[in-house]
Every structure is written in C-alpha cells, then in structure tokens.
Amino acid sequence: MTALGSVRRRLFGIPDPVKAFRQPGFAPEAWQRFAPVAESLALGYHATLEDSSADVLAIRLQTVDPVYDGFAYEGAGMGLGALDLMGPWRNRLGAFVEGPGSTHVYTVYVGLGLALARLRRRPERYLARLDPLLGWAVIDGYGFHCGFFSRRRYITKQARPVHLAGVCRPLFDQGLGRAIWFSNGGMVSRAAEAVESFQPDRHGDLWNGVGMACAYGGGTDRSGLELMLDLADGYTDRLAWGAATAAWTRELAGNPAAHTDLACEVFAGVSSDDAARVLRQGRREATSIKNWRDHFAATVVSTSGV
C-alpha cells in the first residue's frame, strides 16, 4: 500500500460490510446469503484506495473467487469513480475500462453509479463519456445505492427519483430492484411483496432488477426461481432479460456461475450461453436499452414459451 493509499483508506474507507446488512428493514438472512458479495465489493473498493494503478489493481482483483470477482470490479469502479470525481483532472476509471477492466465494463460502470450516489452527484452529465448502451449501468448503480443505503425513503416510502431525467428512471428502478433482492436476503416471497407494494407502472423495471440480481448474485434455488416466475406473472419477460444480462456480463468477464445458468434456464428457457449470445448480437443493432431488451424478448422469450 502506498503512503497516499494509506491516507485515502483511513479517510474514505467503508466500515465492515456486515453493518450495512444490519440496517432496519433488512432480512436476517441477507448477510448469511450474501456475505461473499459484500466482502468482494469492499475488497475491490479498498484496493483502489490503497493503490489506484490499473496494473496493480488488476493483480489484486485476481485474488477474488471468479464467481464473485464481478462484485470486486464493481467496488473498484466505485473507488476509481470516487477518486476521479474528487480529482477531475484524472480519468482513472476510463483508463481502467480501456485496459485490465475491459471485460468487466458493465460492473465497473455500476460501481461508478455507486460513487455518484455516494458523493451526491447527478449521474446524467457523465453518460456522454461512456459507452452509449452500457454506460446506462451507472443509473442502475445509482438506484441500487439509493435503495440499499436509503431504504426507508426509496423502498419503504417508495419515493420517485424526481431529481433525475425521466429517461433515467427505469434504470434507477432496475437498480432499486437489485437492492430489494439483496436486502431481502434472496427471500423470494418477501422480495415479490416489496415489488408489488409499488405503483404498477414501476413493477416491470423493478422485476428487471430482481431478475438480474438473483441471476448474477444467486441467493435461491430452482424452486425459488420457479416461485418467482409465478409471482412475477405478467413480467416474466423482465426476469428473462435480467437473467440474460447477468449471463452476458459473465460471458464477457469469463466467470460463469451455476446459479446464472439455472436462472436462464428457468426464466428464459434457454442456456446462459444462448441468452448471452442473443444479447451480444442484439447490442450491435440496438439504439436504446429498451430496443435492446425488446430484441431479446422477440428472439428468445417468445420462442421459449415464457
């Protein structure tokens, strides 16, 4: 650790992640099921504070179990994003995405969203600097941070992000859906109850996030996924999209996971390889996130009987 890194770790380090899972409203099972997720994210964030050199950071992140290394890269994205926001004459995150972080670009962008929310910066102004499609992941990360760390306002009281442009709100709710999954400890009925308590116009995007979170981070078994499919009646295409996004993200990073394979099978009726392939092909033609999602639905969901 560099001397500067030691100072940054003392000033900006985050507390033991277990404390975050003991917030009011969190399920008792949350920490038990998702401790490796939280610990990997914290490791990536703190590694960035200690030494933000892209090459050194890449070596540190290689020590994480591949199933969870996407979360470590998310933490790194959060750390690099925070450092860039505090010292805007540098572009550490951009260099990392173009270098050793290129295969984890989606989760790195999610991490930038966490940093933007943590430092209370409006995320829209940063979108022009990022990939025109994948850059929207920062809004997902922003929404996740709001739902996870300001749960009472955004999940219990269901505040809408009126400070964000309308085009950002669906991705915000997707991030909120991910926060619902992790904070409810992967308890399907409890997560579904939380989603259904929102106004109906928000259900689809929330189910997007829940589907993505359980497919990427795990937390339940086949029976739980099948129950979710029943409880999300009318939004099963959103679960399928979330699972496919998780599969594509893992394919890009080369870190497959059995729970991602299972989610694609249950939600979309296809293998994770096929789900990722359809998303990869659709990205070439998509002009928006909605267009990309609709392409996937037309190609996979309608033909799988979901």
C-alpha positions in Angstrom: 0.0 0.0 0.0 1.3 3.4 -0.9 1.5 6.2 1.7 -1.2 8.1 -0.2 -3.2 4.9 -0.3 -3.0 4.5 3.5 -4.3 8.1 4.0 -7.1 7.5 1.5 -8.1 4.2 3.2 -8.3 6.0 6.6 -10.3 8.9 5.2 -12.6 7.2 2.7 -12.7 3.5 3.6 -16.1 1.9 4.2 -16.9 0.2 7.5 -17.3 -3.6 8.0 -19.9 -4.5 5.3 -21.8 -6.6 7.8 -23.1 -3.4 9.3 -24.7 -2.4 6.1 -26.7 -5.6 6.2 -28.0 -4.9 9.7 -29.9 -1.8 8.7 -33.6 -1.6 9.6 -35.8 -3.5 7.2 -33.1 -5.9 6.0 -33.9 -9.7 6.2 -31.9 -11.6 8.9 -30.8 -13.9 6.1 -29.3 -11.2 4.0 -25.8 -11.3 5.4 -25.7 -15.0 5.7 -26.5 -15.4 2.0 -24.6 -12.5 0.5 -21.5 -12.0 2.7 -19.1 -13.0 -0.2 -20.8 -10.5 -2.5 -20.4 -7.7 0.0 -16.9 -8.6 1.0 -15.8 -8.8 -2.6 -17.2 -5.4 -3.4 -15.5 -3.9 -0.3 -12.2 -5.6 -1.2 -12.3 -4.0 -4.7 -13.2 -0.6 -3.3 -10.4 -0.6 -0.7 -7.8 -2.0 -3.1 -8.5 1.0 -5.3 -8.0 3.5 -2.5 -4.7 1.7 -1.5 -3.2 1.8 -5.0 -5.3 3.0 -8.0 -2.6 2.0 -10.6 -4.5 -0.1 -13.1 -1.9 -2.9 -13.3 -1.6 -3.2 -9.5 -5.3 -3.1 -9.1 -5.8 -5.9 -11.7 -3.4 -8.1 -9.8 -5.3 -7.5 -6.5 -8.6 -8.3 -8.1 -7.3 -11.6 -9.5 -7.2 -13.0 -5.9 -11.1 -13.0 -5.7 -13.1 -16.1 -6.4 -14.1 -15.8 -10.1 -17.8 -16.3 -9.1 -17.6 -13.0 -7.1 -14.9 -11.1 -9.0 -17.6 -9.0 -10.8 -18.5 -7.5 -7.5 -14.9 -6.8 -6.7 -14.7 -4.9 -10.1 -17.8 -3.1 -9.1 -16.1 -2.0 -5.9 -13.1 -0.9 -8.0 -15.4 1.1 -10.3 -16.8 2.8 -7.2 -13.3 3.6 -5.9 -12.0 4.8 -9.2 -15.1 6.8 -9.9 -14.9 8.5 -6.4 -11.2 9.4 -6.9 -12.0 10.8 -10.4 -14.9 12.9 -9.0 -12.7 14.3 -6.3 -9.8 14.9 -8.7 -11.4 15.6 -12.1 -8.1 16.2 -13.8 -7.6 12.4 -13.9 -9.5 9.7 -15.7 -8.5 6.6 -13.8 -11.8 4.8 -14.5 -11.6 5.4 -18.2 -8.0 4.0 -18.3 -9.1 1.0 -16.3 -12.0 0.3 -18.6 -9.8 0.5 -21.7 -7.2 -1.7 -20.0 -7.5 -4.5 -17.5 -11.1 -3.7 -16.6 -12.4 -4.0 -20.2 -14.0 -7.4 -19.7 -15.8 -6.2 -16.6 -17.0 -2.9 -18.1 -20.7 -3.4 -17.0 -19.9 -3.9 -13.3 -17.3 -1.2 -13.3 -19.9 1.2 -14.6 -22.3 0.1 -11.9 -19.6 0.9 -9.4 -19.3 4.4 -10.9 -23.0 4.8 -10.2 -22.5 3.9 -6.6 -19.8 6.6 -6.3 -22.1 9.2 -7.9 -24.8 8.4 -5.5 -22.5 8.3 -2.5 -21.0 11.7 -3.4 -24.4 13.1 -4.4 -23.6 13.9 -8.0 -26.2 13.9 -10.7 -25.4 10.9 -13.0 -26.8 12.2 -16.3 -23.9 14.5 -17.0 -21.4 11.6 -17.1 -23.3 9.4 -19.6 -21.8 11.2 -22.6 -18.3 9.9 -21.6 -19.3 6.3 -21.5 -20.4 3.5 -23.9 -23.7 4.7 -25.4 -25.5 1.5 -24.2 -23.5 0.0 -21.3 -23.0 3.5 -19.8 -26.6 3.4 -18.6 -25.4 0.9 -16.0 -24.3 3.9 -13.9 -28.0 4.8 -13.4 -28.6 1.2 -12.2 -25.8 1.6 -9.7 -27.1 4.9 -8.6 -30.5 3.4 -8.0 -29.1 0.4 -6.1 -27.2 2.7 -3.8 -30.3 4.8 -3.0 -32.3 1.6 -2.4 -29.7 -0.1 -0.3 -28.5 2.8 1.8 -31.6 5.0 1.9 -34.1 2.1 2.1 -36.7 3.9 4.1 -37.0 6.7 1.6 -36.8 4.8 -1.6 -38.2 1.3 -0.8 -40.4 1.8 2.3 -41.8 5.2 1.3 -41.2 4.5 -2.5 -40.0 8.0 -3.3 -39.6 8.5 -7.0 -36.3 9.9 -8.2 -37.8 13.2 -9.4 -34.3 14.8 -9.5 -33.4 12.5 -12.4 -34.4 13.0 -16.0 -37.4 10.8 -17.0 -35.3 8.7 -19.3 -33.1 7.7 -16.3 -35.9 6.5 -14.0 -36.5 3.0 -15.5 -32.8 2.2 -14.9 -33.0 3.7 -11.5 -35.8 1.3 -10.6 -33.8 -1.6 -12.0 -31.1 -0.8 -9.5 -33.8 -0.4 -6.9 -35.0 -3.9 -7.7 -31.4 -5.3 -7.2 -31.4 -3.6 -3.8 -34.7 -5.2 -3.0 -33.3 -8.7 -3.8 -30.1 -8.3 -1.7 -31.7 -6.5 1.2 -34.4 -9.1 1.5 -31.8 -11.9 1.7 -32.9 -13.7 -1.5 -36.2 -14.5 0.1 -38.4 -14.7 -3.0 -41.8 -14.1 -1.4 -40.5 -11.2 0.6 -38.9 -9.6 -2.4 -42.0 -10.1 -4.5 -44.1 -8.5 -1.8 -41.8 -5.5 -1.8 -42.1 -5.1 -5.6 -45.9 -5.5 -5.6 -46.2 -2.7 -3.0 -45.0 -0.1 -5.6 -47.2 1.6 -8.1 -47.9 -0.8 -11.1 -46.1 1.5 -13.5 -42.8 0.6 -11.7 -43.2 -3.1 -11.5 -41.6 -4.1 -14.8 -38.3 -2.2 -14.1 -38.2 -3.5 -10.5 -38.6 -7.1 -11.7 -35.8 -6.4 -14.2 -33.5 -5.7 -11.3 -34.7 -8.6 -9.1 -34.2 -11.0 -12.0 -30.7 -9.6 -12.7 -29.7 -9.7 -9.1 -30.7 -13.3 -8.4 -29.2 -14.5 -11.7 -25.9 -12.7 -11.2 -25.6 -12.9 -7.4 -27.5 -16.1 -6.6 -29.4 -16.5 -3.3 -32.0 -19.1 -4.2 -32.5 -22.5 -5.8 -34.6 -23.9 -8.6 -37.8 -23.9 -6.5 -37.3 -20.3 -5.5 -36.7 -19.3 -9.1 -39.9 -21.1 -10.2 -41.8 -19.4 -7.4 -40.5 -16.1 -8.6 -41.7 -16.9 -12.1 -45.2 -17.4 -10.8 -45.2 -14.3 -8.5 -44.0 -12.1 -11.4 -46.9 -13.0 -13.6 -47.1 -10.6 -16.4 -43.4 -9.6 -16.1 -41.7 -12.9 -16.8 -40.0 -11.3 -19.9 -38.4 -8.8 -17.5 -37.0 -11.7 -15.4 -35.7 -13.3 -18.6 -34.0 -10.1 -19.6 -32.4 -9.7 -16.2 -31.0 -13.3 -16.3 -29.7 -12.8 -19.8 -28.0 -9.6 -18.8 -26.3 -11.5 -16.0 -25.3 -14.2 -18.4 -23.9 -11.8 -21.0 -22.0 -9.9 -18.2 -20.4 -13.2 -17.0 -19.6 -14.4 -20.5 -17.8 -11.1 -21.2 -15.8 -11.5 -18.0 -15.2 -15.3 -18.4 -16.6 -16.0 -14.9 -19.6 -18.4 -15.4 -21.7 -19.4 -12.4 -24.1 -22.3 -12.0 -26.8 -20.1 -10.5 -26.7 -17.9 -13.6 -27.1 -20.9 -15.8 -30.1 -22.1 -13.7 -31.8 -18.6 -13.8 -31.5 -18.5 -17.6 -33.0 -22.0 -17.9 -35.9 -21.2 -15.6 -36.7 -17.6 -16.6 -35.9 -17.8 -20.4 -36.0 -21.5 -21.2 -32.5 -21.3 -22.8 -28.9 -21.9 -21.7 -26.9 -19.0 -20.4 -24.7 -19.3 -23.4 -27.7 -18.8 -25.8 -29.1 -15.9 -23.7 -25.7 -14.1 -23.8 -25.4 -14.7 -27.5 -28.7 -13.1 -28.3 -27.9 -10.1 -26.1 -24.5 -9.8 -27.8 -26.0 -9.9 -31.2 -28.8 -7.5 -30.3 -26.3 -5.0 -29.0 -24.9 -4.4 -32.5 -28.3 -3.2 -33.7 -29.8 -1.6 -30.5 -30.2 2.1 -30.3 -31.5 2.1 -26.7 -31.8 -0.1 -23.7 -35.5 -0.6 -24.4 -34.7 -1.5 -28.0 -32.1 -4.0 -26.8 -34.5 -5.6 -24.3 -37.3 -5.8 -26.9 -34.9 -7.5 -29.3 -34.1 -10.1 -26.7 -37.8 -10.7 -25.9 -38.6 -11.1 -29.6 -35.8 -13.5 -30.2 -35.8 -15.7 -27.1 -38.7 -15.1 -24.8 -41.5 -15.5 -27.4 -39.9 -18.7 -28.7 -39.3 -20.3 -25.4 -42.9 -20.2 -24.2 -42.1 -17.9 -21.3 
